[in-house]
Amino acid sequence: MADAHTFLYRKTGGRIGARVPGGRGRMLLLDHVGAKSGTLRTSPLLYVPDGDNLVLVASKGGFPKNPAWFHNLKANPETYVQVDDERRRVHTRLATATERPRLWDLAVTVWPGYEDYRRRTDREIPLVVLEPA
């Protein structure tokens, strides 16, 4: 499913695949290199705009473990995203303790389900900030 989503998003410059059904947010395509495999991967993900930055929520639907893309970004924080028809180089980092509450509130505004995910898991759901590189 993600492969078809990625293909359509790239082919149409986000005209197909950027909108989130039933949500207020939009999707981007995150390129990331496998931490162990070194393989280039692309994941369609919901993002939260924050000024010049973009924020990703590593919720994995509230499952106990973080998503693979999160581990890949920890190993390789310099990467690219595609937002609609624009490809951007970004530096990724974890949200600081100071900015986390504000960013979490923004994320829940975009996708209220994040609160359900938070209640489902014992882990702190990471917030990943994508800064222009």
N, CA, C and O atoms as a printed pandas DataFrame, in Angstrom:
     atom_number atom_name residue_name chain_id  residue_number  x_coord  y_coord  z_coord
0              1         N          MET        A               1    0.819   -1.194    0.000
1              2        CA          MET        A               1    0.000    0.000    0.000
2              3         C          MET        A               1    0.863    1.259    0.000
3              4         O          MET        A               1    0.575    2.201   -0.738
4              5         N          ALA        A               2    1.922    1.290    0.820
5              6        CA          ALA        A               2    2.794    2.465    0.872
6              7         C          ALA        A               2    3.486    2.686   -0.465
7              8         O          ALA        A               2    3.705    3.829   -0.866
8              9         N          ASP        A               3    3.835    1.592   -1.167
9             10        CA          ASP        A               3    4.485    1.734   -2.473
10            11         C          ASP        A               3    3.558    2.415   -3.474
11            12         O          ASP        A               3    3.995    3.291   -4.220
12            13         N          ALA        A               4    2.294    2.028   -3.501
13            14        CA          ALA        A               4    1.326    2.650   -4.410
14            15         C          ALA        A               4    1.102    4.108   -4.025
15            16         O          ALA        A               4    1.018    4.980   -4.890
16            17         N          HIS        A               5    1.007    4.365   -2.731
17            18        CA          HIS        A               5    0.822    5.728   -2.239
18            19         C          HIS        A               5    2.004    6.595   -2.677
19            20         O          HIS        A               5    1.817    7.694   -3.198
20            21         N          THR        A               6    3.205    6.096   -2.463
21            22        CA          THR        A               6    4.417    6.832   -2.835
22            23         C          THR        A               6    4.456    7.093   -4.335
23            24         O          THR        A               6    4.763    8.204   -4.765
24            25         N          PHE        A               7    4.147    6.079   -5.127
25            26        CA          PHE        A               7    4.172    6.219   -6.583
26            27         C          PHE        A               7    3.205    7.316   -7.034
27            28         O          PHE        A               7    3.582    8.200   -7.803
28            29         N          LEU        A               8    1.964    7.259   -6.559
29            30        CA          LEU        A               8    0.960    8.243   -6.965
30            31         C          LEU        A               8    1.316    9.649   -6.484
31            32         O          LEU        A               8    1.135   10.625   -7.212
32            33         N          TYR        A               9    1.817    9.743   -5.270
33            34        CA          TYR        A               9    2.210   11.042   -4.716
34            35         C          TYR        A               9    3.300   11.660   -5.588
35            36         O          TYR        A               9    3.196   12.817   -5.994
36            37         N          ARG        A              10    4.347   10.884   -5.873
37            38        CA          ARG        A              10    5.461   11.410   -6.690
38            39         C          ARG        A              10    4.991   11.760   -8.097
39            40         O          ARG        A              10    5.327   12.821   -8.623
40            41         N          LYS        A              11    4.220   10.875   -8.698
41            42        CA          LYS        A              11    3.772   11.045  -10.088
42            43         C          LYS        A              11    2.912   12.301  -10.253
43            44         O          LYS        A              11    2.970   12.968  -11.286
44            45         N          THR        A              12    2.109   12.620   -9.220
45            46        CA          THR        A              12    1.173   13.747   -9.329
46            47         C          THR        A              12    1.623   14.981   -8.553
47            48         O          THR        A              12    0.874   15.953   -8.451
48            49         N          GLY        A              13    2.831   14.953   -8.010
49            50        CA          GLY        A              13    3.293   16.090   -7.217
50            51         C          GLY        A              13    2.431   16.331   -5.989
51            52         O          GLY        A              13    2.257   17.467   -5.549
52            53         N          GLY        A              14    1.893   15.243   -5.440
53            54        CA          GLY        A              14    1.087   15.338   -4.231
54            55         C          GLY        A              14   -0.385   15.640   -4.460
55            56         O          GLY        A              14   -1.156   15.694   -3.502
56            57         N          ARG        A              15   -0.793   15.839   -5.707
57            58        CA          ARG        A              15   -2.225   16.073   -5.951
58            59         C          ARG        A              15   -3.039   14.846   -5.539
59            60         O          ARG        A              15   -4.176   14.967   -5.084
60            61         N          ILE        A              16   -2.442   13.668   -5.703
61            62        CA          ILE        A              16   -3.038   12.432   -5.190
62            63         C          ILE        A              16   -2.107   11.921   -4.096
63            64         O          ILE        A              16   -0.921   11.697   -4.340
64            65         N          GLY        A              17   -2.633   11.739   -2.916
65            66        CA          GLY        A              17   -1.854   11.156   -1.835
66            67         C          GLY        A              17   -1.426   12.112   -0.746
67            68         O          GLY        A              17   -0.906   11.668    0.278
68            69         N          ALA        A              18   -1.626   13.419   -0.925
69            70        CA          ALA        A              18   -1.208   14.363    0.113
70            71         C          ALA        A              18   -2.293   14.589    1.161
71            72         O          ALA        A              18   -1.985   14.895    2.313
72            73         N          ARG        A              19   -3.527   14.444    0.784
73            74        CA          ARG        A              19   -4.622   14.674    1.734
74            75         C          ARG        A              19   -4.851   13.432    2.599
75            76         O          ARG        A              19   -4.746   12.297    2.134
76            77         N          VAL        A              20   -5.161   13.679    3.843
77            78        CA          VAL        A              20   -5.449   12.593    4.777
78            79         C          VAL        A              20   -6.962   12.436    4.864
79            80         O          VAL        A              20   -7.649   13.361    5.296
80            81         N          PRO        A              21   -7.497   11.278    4.461
81            82        CA          PRO        A              21   -8.949   11.083    4.550
82            83         C          PRO        A              21   -9.422   11.218    5.999
83            84         O          PRO        A              21   -8.896   10.563    6.898
84            85         N          GLY        A              22  -10.404   12.063    6.207
85            86        CA          GLY        A              22  -10.979   12.215    7.537
86            87         C          GLY        A              22  -10.141   13.023    8.502
87            88         O          GLY        A              22  -10.472   13.101    9.685
88            89         N          GLY        A              23   -9.068   13.624    8.029
89            90        CA          GLY        A              23   -8.202   14.388    8.921
90            91         C          GLY        A              23   -7.977   15.794    8.418
91            92         O          GLY        A              23   -8.405   16.159    7.323
92            93         N          ARG        A              24   -7.301   16.572    9.231
93            94        CA          ARG        A              24   -7.002   17.952    8.865
94            95         C          ARG        A              24   -5.599   18.090    8.303
95            96         O          ARG        A              24   -5.227   19.157    7.814
96            97         N          GLY        A              25   -4.827   17.036    8.366
97            98        CA          GLY        A              25   -3.424   17.112    7.993
98            99         C          GLY        A              25   -3.151   16.751    6.555
99           100         O          GLY        A              25   -4.048   16.426    5.777
100          101         N          ARG        A              26   -1.880   16.821    6.236
101          102        CA          ARG        A              26   -1.403   16.460    4.904
102          103         C          ARG        A              26   -0.216   15.516    5.060
103          104         O          ARG        A              26    0.432   15.454    6.105
104          105         N          MET        A              27    0.037   14.796    3.992
105          106        CA          MET        A              27    1.117   13.814    3.973
106          107         C          MET        A              27    2.322   14.378    3.225
107          108         O          MET        A              27    2.192   15.219    2.336
108          109         N          LEU        A              28    3.486   13.892    3.609
109          110        CA          LEU        A              28    4.718   14.129    2.871
110          111         C          LEU        A              28    5.344   12.780    2.589
111          112         O          LEU        A              28    4.903   11.758    3.115
112          113         N          LEU        A              29    6.365   12.777    1.765
113          114        CA          LEU        A              29    7.158   11.572    1.534
114          115         C          LEU        A              29    8.502   11.776    2.199
115          116         O          LEU        A              29    9.217   12.729    1.890
116          117         N          LEU        A              30    8.847   10.886    3.108
117          118        CA          LEU        A              30   10.118   10.932    3.820
118          119         C          LEU        A              30   11.055    9.893    3.234
119          120         O          LEU        A              30   10.751    8.701    3.245
120          121         N          ASP        A              31   12.197   10.340    2.721
121          122        CA          ASP        A              31   13.247    9.411    2.306
122          123         C          ASP        A              31   14.120    9.141    3.519
123          124         O          ASP        A              31   14.453   10.065    4.261
124          125         N          HIS        A              32   14.489    7.899    3.726
125          126        CA          HIS        A              32   15.369    7.544    4.842
126          127         C          HIS        A              32   16.165    6.311    4.465
127          128         O          HIS        A              32   15.697    5.447    3.723
128          129         N          VAL        A              33   17.381    6.248    4.996
129          130        CA          VAL        A              33   18.291    5.144    4.697
130          131         C          VAL        A              33   18.240    4.165    5.859
131          132         O          VAL        A              33   18.361    4.557    7.020
132          133         N          GLY        A              34   18.059    2.891    5.540
133          134        CA          GLY        A              34   18.002    1.863    6.575
134          135         C          GLY        A              34   19.238    1.882    7.457
135          136         O          GLY        A              34   20.362    1.860    6.956
136          137         N          ALA        A              35   19.037    1.922    8.763
137          138        CA          ALA        A              35   20.150    1.989    9.709
138          139         C          ALA        A              35   21.047    0.763    9.615
139          140         O          ALA        A              35   22.263    0.875    9.774
140          141         N          LYS        A              36   20.474   -0.390    9.362
141          142        CA          LYS        A              36   21.257   -1.626    9.246
142          143         C          LYS        A              36   21.520   -1.994    7.798
143          144         O          LYS        A              36   22.626   -2.411    7.453
144          145         N          SER        A              37   20.513   -1.841    6.946
145          146        CA          SER        A              37   20.623   -2.317    5.559
146          147         C          SER        A              37   21.308   -1.331    4.626
147          148         O          SER        A              37   21.914   -1.731    3.633
148          149         N          GLY        A              38   21.215   -0.039    4.942
149          150        CA          GLY        A              38   21.730    0.974    4.031
150          151         C          GLY        A              38   20.835    1.193    2.821
151          152         O          GLY        A              38   21.205    1.923    1.901
152          153         N          THR        A              39   19.670    0.575    2.811
153          154        CA          THR        A              39   18.730    0.674    1.697
154          155         C          THR        A              39   17.920    1.963    1.795
155          156         O          THR        A              39   17.428    2.314    2.867
156          157         N          LEU        A              40   17.787    2.665    0.670
157          158        CA          LEU        A              40   16.955    3.864    0.640
158          159         C          LEU        A              40   15.486    3.457    0.667
159          160         O          LEU        A              40   15.048    2.614   -0.116
160          161         N          ARG        A              41   14.748    4.057    1.564
161          162        CA          ARG        A              41   13.326    3.777    1.707
162          163         C          ARG        A              41   12.553    5.099    1.667
163          164         O          ARG        A              41   13.107    6.167    1.929
164          165         N          THR        A              42   11.288    5.004    1.341
165          166        CA          THR        A              42   10.414    6.176    1.350
166          167         C          THR        A              42    9.142    5.818    2.098
167          168         O          THR        A              42    8.521    4.786    1.843
168          169         N          SER        A              43    8.764    6.693    3.029
169          170        CA          SER        A              43    7.544    6.476    3.817
170          171         C          SER        A              43    6.616    7.671    3.671
171          172         O          SER        A              43    7.036    8.806    3.897
172          173         N          PRO        A              44    5.353    7.437    3.296
173          174        CA          PRO        A              44    4.368    8.516    3.330
174          175         C          PRO        A              44    3.926    8.727    4.779
175          176         O          PRO        A              44    3.488    7.789    5.445
176          177         N          LEU        A              45    4.045    9.961    5.258
177          178        CA          LEU        A              45    3.751   10.248    6.657
178          179         C          LEU        A              45    2.968   11.544    6.800
179          180         O          LEU        A              45    3.144   12.483    6.024
180          181         N          LEU        A              46    2.114   11.579    7.789
181          182        CA          LEU        A              46    1.419   12.796    8.166
182          183         C          LEU        A              46    2.444   13.742    8.784
183          184         O          LEU        A              46    3.303   13.312    9.554
184          185         N          TYR        A              47    2.358   15.023    8.451
185          186        CA          TYR        A              47    3.280   15.983    9.054
186          187         C          TYR        A              47    2.510   17.143    9.666
187          188         O          TYR        A              47    1.351   17.403    9.340
188          189         N          VAL        A              48    3.209   17.829   10.572
189          190        CA          VAL        A              48    2.655   18.989   11.255
190          191         C          VAL        A              48    3.520   20.186   10.887
191          192         O          VAL        A              48    4.709   20.191   11.203
192          193         N          PRO        A              49    2.961   21.208   10.226
193          194        CA          PRO        A              49    3.760   22.390    9.909
194          195         C          PRO        A              49    4.020   23.214   11.168
195          196         O          PRO        A              49    3.140   23.371   12.014
196          197         N          ASP        A              50    5.243   23.737   11.278
197          198        CA          ASP        A              50    5.622   24.597   12.404
198          199         C          ASP        A              50    6.604   25.645   11.882
199          200         O          ASP        A              50    7.819   25.467   11.973
200          201         N          GLY        A              51    6.077   26.722   11.344
201          202        CA          GLY        A              51    6.929   27.742   10.729
202          203         C          GLY        A              51    7.664   27.145    9.543
203          204         O          GLY        A              51    7.045   26.542    8.666
204          205         N          ASP        A              52    8.992   27.309    9.511
205          206        CA          ASP        A              52    9.803   26.729    8.437
206          207         C          ASP        A              52   10.059   25.241    8.645
207          208         O          ASP        A              52   10.522   24.555    7.734
208          209         N          ASN        A              53    9.760   24.745    9.832
209          210        CA          ASN        A              53   10.007   23.344   10.163
210          211         C          ASN        A              53    8.763   22.493    9.909
211          212         O          ASN        A              53    7.641   22.992    9.814
212          213         N          LEU        A              54    9.008   21.203    9.805
213          214        CA          LEU        A              54    7.947   20.208    9.739
214          215         C          LEU        A              54    8.165   19.263   10.911
215          216         O          LEU        A              54    9.304   19.034   11.318
216          217         N          VAL        A              55    7.101   18.722   11.449
217          218        CA          VAL        A              55    7.202   17.815   12.594
218          219         C          VAL        A              55    6.533   16.497   12.235
219          220         O          VAL        A              55    5.435   16.468   11.679
220          221         N          LEU        A              56    7.221   15.407   12.564
221          222        CA          LEU        A              56    6.687   14.057   12.384
222          223         C          LEU        A              56    6.453   13.445   13.755
223          224         O          LEU        A              56    7.232   13.661   14.684
224          225         N          VAL        A              57    5.385   12.687   13.874
225          226        CA          VAL        A              57    5.032   12.027   15.129
226          227         C          VAL        A              57    5.302   10.536   14.947
227          228         O          VAL        A              57    4.654    9.876   14.133
228          229         N          ALA        A              58    6.258   10.011   15.706
229          230        CA          ALA        A              58    6.653    8.602   15.578
230          231         C          ALA        A              58    5.742    7.730   16.443
231          232         O          ALA        A              58    6.200    7.058   17.367
232          233         N          SER        A              59    4.458    7.754   16.130
233          234        CA          SER        A              59    3.462    7.098   16.983
234          235         C          SER        A              59    3.337    5.603   16.736
235          236         O          SER        A              59    3.106    4.833   17.668
236          237         N          LYS        A              60    3.486    5.196   15.498
237          238        CA          LYS        A              60    3.244    3.807   15.090
238          239         C          LYS        A              60    1.908    3.308   15.647
239          240         O          LYS        A              60    1.774    2.156   16.060
240          241         N          GLY        A              61    0.927    4.215   15.645
241          242        CA          GLY        A              61   -0.417    3.838   16.078
242          243         C          GLY        A              61   -0.524    3.461   17.541
243          244         O          GLY        A              61   -1.496    2.823   17.946
244          245         N          GLY        A              62    0.466    3.847   18.348
245          246        CA          GLY        A              62    0.444    3.512   19.763
246          247         C          GLY        A              62    1.029    2.156   20.101
247          248         O          GLY        A              62    0.916    1.703   21.240
248          249         N          PHE        A              63    1.656    1.496   19.129
249          250        CA          PHE        A              63    2.307    0.211   19.398
250          251         C          PHE        A              63    3.507    0.406   20.325
251          252         O          PHE        A              63    4.002    1.526   20.454
252          253         N          PRO        A              64    3.983   -0.654   20.968
253          254        CA          PRO        A              64    5.053   -0.515   21.956
254          255         C          PRO        A              64    6.396   -0.015   21.408
255          256         O          PRO        A              64    7.161    0.614   22.139
256          257         N          LYS        A              65    6.684   -0.286   20.145
257          258        CA          LYS        A              65    7.989    0.092   19.587
258          259         C          LYS        A              65    7.850    1.261   18.619
259          260         O          LYS        A              65    6.802    1.467   18.008
260          261         N          ASN        A              66    8.931    2.017   18.499
261          262        CA          ASN        A              66    8.969    3.123   17.544
262          263         C          ASN        A              66    8.999    2.588   16.116
263          264         O          ASN        A              66    9.448    1.464   15.890
264          265         N          PRO        A              67    8.528    3.372   15.156
265          266        CA          PRO        A              67    8.564    2.935   13.757
266          267         C          PRO        A              67    9.995    2.840   13.227
267          268         O          PRO        A              67   10.894    3.518   13.724
268          269         N          ALA        A              68   10.196    2.003   12.225
269          270        CA          ALA        A              68   11.529    1.807   11.636
270          271         C          ALA        A              68   12.098    3.113   11.107
271          272         O          ALA        A              68   13.296    3.363   11.247
272          273         N          TRP        A              69   11.257    3.958   10.497
273          274        CA          TRP        A              69   11.780    5.208    9.943
274          275         C          TRP        A              69   12.407    6.070   11.027
275          276         O          TRP        A              69   13.358    6.801   10.753
276          277         N          PHE        A              70   11.895    6.000   12.258
277          278        CA          PHE        A              70   12.461    6.772   13.364
278          279         C          PHE        A              70   13.886    6.305   13.666
279          280         O          PHE        A              70   14.792    7.122   13.828
280          281         N          HIS        A              71   14.076    4.989   13.741
281          282        CA          HIS        A              71   15.421    4.449   13.989
282          283         C          HIS        A              71   16.366    4.815   12.849
283          284         O          HIS        A              71   17.538    5.117   13.078
284          285         N          ASN        A              72   15.856    4.787   11.632
285          286        CA          ASN        A              72   16.680    5.142   10.478
286          287         C          ASN        A              72   17.121    6.603   10.537
287          288         O          ASN        A              72   18.262    6.917   10.199
288          289         N          LEU        A              73   16.236    7.491   10.961
289          290        CA          LEU        A              73   16.600    8.909   11.064
290          291         C          LEU        A              73   17.594    9.160   12.185
291          292         O          LEU        A              73   18.441   10.046   12.075
292          293         N          LYS        A              74   17.502    8.393   13.260
293          294        CA          LYS        A              74   18.490    8.538   14.332
294          295         C          LYS        A              74   19.884    8.206   13.815
295          296         O          LYS        A              74   20.860    8.856   14.189
296          297         N          ALA        A              75   19.978    7.197   12.956
297          298        CA          ALA        A              75   21.274    6.785   12.402
298          299         C          ALA        A              75   21.735    7.708   11.276
299          300         O          ALA        A              75   22.934    7.924   11.097
300          301         N          ASN        A              76   20.783    8.251   10.520
301          302        CA          ASN        A              76   21.092    9.091    9.348
302          303         C          ASN        A              76   20.172   10.311    9.354
303          304         O          ASN        A              76   19.155   10.315    8.660
304          305         N          PRO        A              77   20.514   11.351   10.132
305          306        CA          PRO        A              77   19.588   12.476   10.310
306          307         C          PRO        A              77   19.482   13.444    9.128
307          308         O          PRO        A              77   18.562   14.261    9.093
308          309         N          GLU        A              78   20.388   13.372    8.175
309          310        CA          GLU        A              78   20.310   14.242    6.994
310          311         C          GLU        A              78   19.553   13.492    5.905
311          312         O          GLU        A              78   19.925   12.375    5.546
312          313         N          THR        A              79   18.497   14.099    5.380
313          314        CA          THR        A              79   17.691   13.390    4.392
314          315         C          THR        A              79   16.888   14.361    3.543
315          316         O          THR        A              79   17.130   15.568    3.557
316          317         N          TYR        A              80   15.930   13.817    2.806
317          318        CA          TYR        A              80   15.052   14.608    1.942
318          319         C          TYR        A              80   13.604   14.253    2.218
319          320         O          TYR        A              80   13.279   13.127    2.593
320          321         N          VAL        A              81   12.741   15.245    2.025
321          322        CA          VAL        A              81   11.301   15.017    2.035
322          323         C          VAL        A              81   10.719   15.629    0.769
323          324         O          VAL        A              81   11.303   16.529    0.165
324          325         N          GLN        A              82    9.569   15.123    0.387
325          326        CA          GLN        A              82    8.800   15.753   -0.681
326          327         C          GLN        A              82    7.485   16.206   -0.082
327          328         O          GLN        A              82    6.737   15.404    0.477
328          329         N          VAL        A              83    7.203   17.502   -0.201
329          330        CA          VAL        A              83    5.941   18.087    0.233
330          331         C          VAL        A              83    5.261   18.609   -1.023
331          332         O          VAL        A              83    5.726   19.563   -1.645
332          333         N          ASP        A              84    4.163   17.976   -1.384
333          334        CA          ASP        A              84    3.486   18.252   -2.652
334          335         C          ASP        A              84    4.497   18.046   -3.783
335          336         O          ASP        A              84    5.017   16.941   -3.934
336          337         N          ASP        A              85    4.786   19.071   -4.576
337          338        CA          ASP        A              85    5.727   18.868   -5.689
338          339         C          ASP        A              85    7.126   19.404   -5.378
339          340         O          ASP        A              85    7.971   19.489   -6.269
340          341         N          GLU        A              86    7.369   19.764   -4.116
341          342        CA          GLU        A              86    8.662   20.326   -3.718
342          343         C          GLU        A              86    9.496   19.311   -2.929
343          344         O          GLU        A              86    9.055   18.780   -1.910
344          345         N          ARG        A              87   10.694   19.061   -3.419
345          346        CA          ARG        A              87   11.636   18.184   -2.712
346          347         C          ARG        A              87   12.566   19.076   -1.893
347          348         O          ARG        A              87   13.128   20.041   -2.411
348          349         N          ARG        A              88   12.723   18.747   -0.610
349          350        CA          ARG        A              88   13.522   19.568    0.302
350          351         C          ARG        A              88   14.567   18.718    1.015
351          352         O          ARG        A              88   14.310   17.573    1.386
352          353         N          ARG        A              89   15.741   19.297    1.197
353          354        CA          ARG        A              89   16.768   18.671    2.034
354          355         C          ARG        A              89   16.504   19.125    3.466
355          356         O          ARG        A              89   16.261   20.306    3.713
356          357         N          VAL        A              90   16.552   18.182    4.412
357          358        CA          VAL        A              90   16.266   18.507    5.809
358          359         C          VAL        A              90   17.271   17.848    6.747
359          360         O          VAL        A              90   17.877   16.822    6.435
360          361         N          HIS        A              91   17.421   18.478    7.902
361          362        CA          HIS        A              91   18.149   17.889    9.030
362          363         C          HIS        A              91   17.084   17.505   10.049
363          364         O          HIS        A              91   16.196   18.303   10.351
364          365         N          THR        A              92   17.167   16.291   10.580
365          366        CA          THR        A              92   16.162   15.814   11.531
366          367         C          THR        A              92   16.754   15.751   12.933
367          368         O          THR        A              92   17.935   15.454   13.114
368          369         N          ARG        A              93   15.913   16.034   13.913
369          370        CA          ARG        A              93   16.317   15.971   15.319
370          371         C          ARG        A              93   15.080   15.727   16.167
371          372         O          ARG        A              93   13.953   15.951   15.728
372          373         N          LEU        A              94   15.309   15.267   17.380
373          374        CA          LEU        A              94   14.204   15.109   18.332
374          375         C          LEU        A              94   13.778   16.471   18.860
375          376         O          LEU        A              94   14.613   17.356   19.044
376          377         N          ALA        A              95   12.507   16.639   19.100
377          378        CA          ALA        A              95   12.020   17.862   19.742
378          379         C          ALA        A              95   12.621   17.950   21.140
379          380         O          ALA        A              95   12.772   16.938   21.825
380          381         N          THR        A              96   12.958   19.157   21.553
381          382        CA          THR        A              96   13.494   19.363   22.898
382          383         C          THR        A              96   12.360   19.267   23.920
383          384         O          THR        A              96   11.181   19.352   23.577
384          385         N          ALA        A              97   12.745   19.089   25.174
385          386        CA          ALA        A              97   11.748   19.028   26.247
386          387         C          ALA        A              97   10.957   20.331   26.335
387          388         O          ALA        A              97    9.780   20.325   26.694
388          389         N          THR        A              98   11.602   21.439   26.008
389          390        CA          THR        A              98   10.936   22.743   26.060
390          391         C          THR        A              98    9.882   22.883   24.970
391          392         O          THR        A              98    8.788   23.384   25.230
392          393         N          GLU        A              99   10.198   22.445   23.750
393          394        CA          GLU        A              99    9.259   22.630   22.638
394          395         C          GLU        A              99    8.230   21.506   22.516
395          396         O          GLU        A              99    7.212   21.664   21.841
396          397         N          ARG        A             100    8.490   20.391   23.158
397          398        CA          ARG        A             100    7.625   19.219   23.009
398          399         C          ARG        A             100    6.147   19.470   23.339
399          400         O          ARG        A             100    5.293   19.085   22.540
400          401         N          PRO        A             101    5.798   20.099   24.478
401          402        CA          PRO        A             101    4.369   20.292   24.776
402          403         C          PRO        A             101    3.637   21.096   23.692
403          404         O          PRO        A             101    2.517   20.752   23.314
404          405         N          ARG        A             102    4.255   22.144   23.204
405          406        CA          ARG        A             102    3.633   22.962   22.158
406          407         C          ARG        A             102    3.471   22.165   20.869
407          408         O          ARG        A             102    2.428   22.231   20.219
408          409         N          LEU        A             103    4.512   21.405   20.499
409          410        CA          LEU        A             103    4.448   20.616   19.270
410          411         C          LEU        A             103    3.433   19.483   19.389
411          412         O          LEU        A             103    2.749   19.155   18.420
412          413         N          TRP        A             104    3.336   18.888   20.572
413          414        CA          TRP        A             104    2.336   17.830   20.765
414          415         C          TRP        A             104    0.925   18.395   20.574
415          416         O          TRP        A             104    0.087   17.785   19.911
416          417         N          ASP        A             105    0.676   19.569   21.165
417          418        CA          ASP        A             105   -0.640   20.197   21.006
418          419         C          ASP        A             105   -0.939   20.487   19.534
419          420         O          ASP        A             105   -2.067   20.291   19.081
420          421         N          LEU        A             106    0.065   20.952   18.787
421          422        CA          LEU        A             106   -0.111   21.181   17.345
422          423         C          LEU        A             106   -0.453   19.874   16.637
423          424         O          LEU        A             106   -1.352   19.826   15.797
424          425         N          ALA        A             107    0.272   18.820   16.985
425          426        CA          ALA        A             107    0.058   17.521   16.338
426          427         C          ALA        A             107   -1.358   17.010   16.586
427          428         O          ALA        A             107   -2.004   16.497   15.672
428          429         N          VAL        A             108   -1.838   17.148   17.810
429          430        CA          VAL        A             108   -3.185   16.679   18.150
430          431         C          VAL        A             108   -4.249   17.510   17.429
431          432         O          VAL        A             108   -5.332   17.007   17.129
432          433         N          THR        A             109   -3.947   18.759   17.155
433          434        CA          THR        A             109   -4.861   19.594   16.366
434          435         C          THR        A             109   -4.984   19.048   14.947
435          436         O          THR        A             109   -6.069   19.043   14.365
436          437         N          VAL        A             110   -3.858   18.589   14.396
437          438        CA          VAL        A             110   -3.849   18.038   13.035
438          439         C          VAL        A             110   -4.477   16.646   13.002
439          440         O          VAL        A             110   -5.240   16.328   12.089
440          441         N          TRP        A             111   -4.158   15.820   13.991
441          442        CA          TRP        A             111   -4.678   14.444   14.034
442          443         C          TRP        A             111   -5.037   14.098   15.484
443          444         O          TRP        A             111   -4.167   13.653   16.233
444          445         N          PRO        A             112   -6.291   14.289   15.896
445          446        CA          PRO        A             112   -6.694   14.030   17.282
446          447         C          PRO        A             112   -6.406   12.605   17.754
447          448         O          PRO        A             112   -6.265   12.371   18.954
448          449         N          GLY        A             113   -6.318   11.663   16.835
449          450        CA          GLY        A             113   -6.035   10.277   17.195
450          451         C          GLY        A             113   -4.708   10.071   17.903
451          452         O          GLY        A             113   -4.506    9.043   18.550
452          453         N          TYR        A             114   -3.801   11.033   17.790
453          454        CA          TYR        A             114   -2.515   10.902   18.491
454          455         C          TYR        A             114   -2.710   10.752   19.996
455          456         O          TYR        A             114   -1.928   10.066   20.655
456          457         N          GLU        A             115   -3.744   11.384   20.547
457          458        CA          GLU        A             115   -4.014   11.237   21.986
458          459         C          GLU        A             115   -4.383    9.797   22.319
459          460         O          GLU        A             115   -3.961    9.276   23.352
460          461         N          ASP        A             116   -5.161    9.148   21.461
461          462        CA          ASP        A             116   -5.492    7.736   21.673
462          463         C          ASP        A             116   -4.229    6.882   21.617
463          464         O          ASP        A             116   -4.051    5.974   22.428
464          465         N          TYR        A             117   -3.358    7.176   20.662
465          466        CA          TYR        A             117   -2.109    6.415   20.534
466          467         C          TYR        A             117   -1.269    6.577   21.797
467          468         O          TYR        A             117   -0.682    5.610   22.283
468          469         N          ARG        A             118   -1.212    7.792   22.325
469          470        CA          ARG        A             118   -0.414    8.062   23.527
470          471         C          ARG        A             118   -0.928    7.247   24.708
471          472         O          ARG        A             118   -0.148    6.732   25.509
472          473         N          ARG        A             119   -2.252    7.138   24.806
473          474        CA          ARG        A             119   -2.841    6.378   25.914
474          475         C          ARG        A             119   -2.602    4.874   25.771
475          476         O          ARG        A             119   -2.591    4.148   26.766
476          477         N          ARG        A             120   -2.413    4.409   24.540
477          478        CA          ARG        A             120   -2.222    2.976   24.283
478          479         C          ARG        A             120   -0.829    2.466   24.626
479          480         O          ARG        A             120   -0.634    1.260   24.776
480          481         N          THR        A             121    0.134    3.358   24.750
481          482        CA          THR        A             121    1.515    2.906   24.890
482          483         C          THR        A             121    2.160    3.441   26.161
483          484         O          THR        A             121    1.758    4.474   26.696
484          485         N          ASP        A             122    3.167    2.716   26.632
485          486        CA          ASP        A             122    3.939    3.158   27.793
486          487         C          ASP        A             122    5.119    4.037   27.388
487          488         O          ASP        A             122    5.714    4.706   28.233
488          489         N          ARG        A             123    5.456    4.039   26.103
489          490        CA          ARG        A             123    6.617    4.822   25.662
490          491         C          ARG        A             123    6.211    6.269   25.398
491          492         O          ARG        A             123    5.053    6.558   25.097
492          493         N          GLU        A             124    7.178    7.167   25.515
493          494        CA          GLU        A             124    6.931    8.541   25.084
494          495         C          GLU        A             124    7.041    8.565   23.565
495          496         O          GLU        A             124    8.065    8.171   23.006
496          497         N          ILE        A             125    6.005    9.020   22.909
497          498        CA          ILE        A             125    6.006    9.057   21.447
498          499         C          ILE        A             125    6.937   10.173   20.990
499          500         O          ILE        A             125    6.719   11.339   21.321
500          501         N          PRO        A             126    7.978    9.821   20.230
501          502        CA          PRO        A             126    8.928   10.845   19.789
502          503         C          PRO        A             126    8.316   11.812   18.778
503          504         O          PRO        A             126    7.510   11.431   17.929
504          505         N          LEU        A             127    8.722   13.062   18.894
505          506        CA          LEU        A             127    8.397   14.086   17.909
506          507         C          LEU        A             127    9.695   14.436   17.196
507          508         O          LEU        A             127   10.681   14.810   17.832
508          509         N          VAL        A             128    9.689   14.314   15.883
509          510        CA          VAL        A             128   10.889   14.554   15.085
510          511         C          VAL        A             128   10.710   15.862   14.326
511          512         O          VAL        A             128    9.756   16.030   13.566
512          513         N          VAL        A             129   11.640   16.785   14.543
513          514        CA          VAL        A             129   11.610   18.086   13.884
514          515         C          VAL        A             129   12.483   18.010   12.637
515          516         O          VAL        A             129   13.636   17.581   12.697
516          517         N          LEU        A             130   11.921   18.430   11.513
517          518        CA          LEU        A             130   12.650   18.488   10.247
518          519         C          LEU        A             130   12.943   19.953    9.962
519          520         O          LEU        A             130   12.035   20.747    9.715
520          521         N          GLU        A             131   14.222   20.297   10.000
521          522        CA          GLU        A             131   14.649   21.672    9.766
522          523         C          GLU        A             131   15.251   21.792    8.374
523          524         O          GLU        A             131   15.919   20.867    7.911
524          525         N          PRO        A             132   15.024   22.926    7.692
525          526        CA          PRO        A             132   15.663   23.101    6.386
526          527         C          PRO        A             132   17.178   22.962    6.515
527          528         O          PRO        A             132   17.780   23.483    7.453
528          529         N          ALA        A             133   17.780   22.260    5.574
529          530        CA          ALA        A             133   19.240   22.055    5.629
530          531         C          ALA        A             133   19.920   22.922    4.579
531          532         O          ALA        A             133   21.145   22.898    4.458
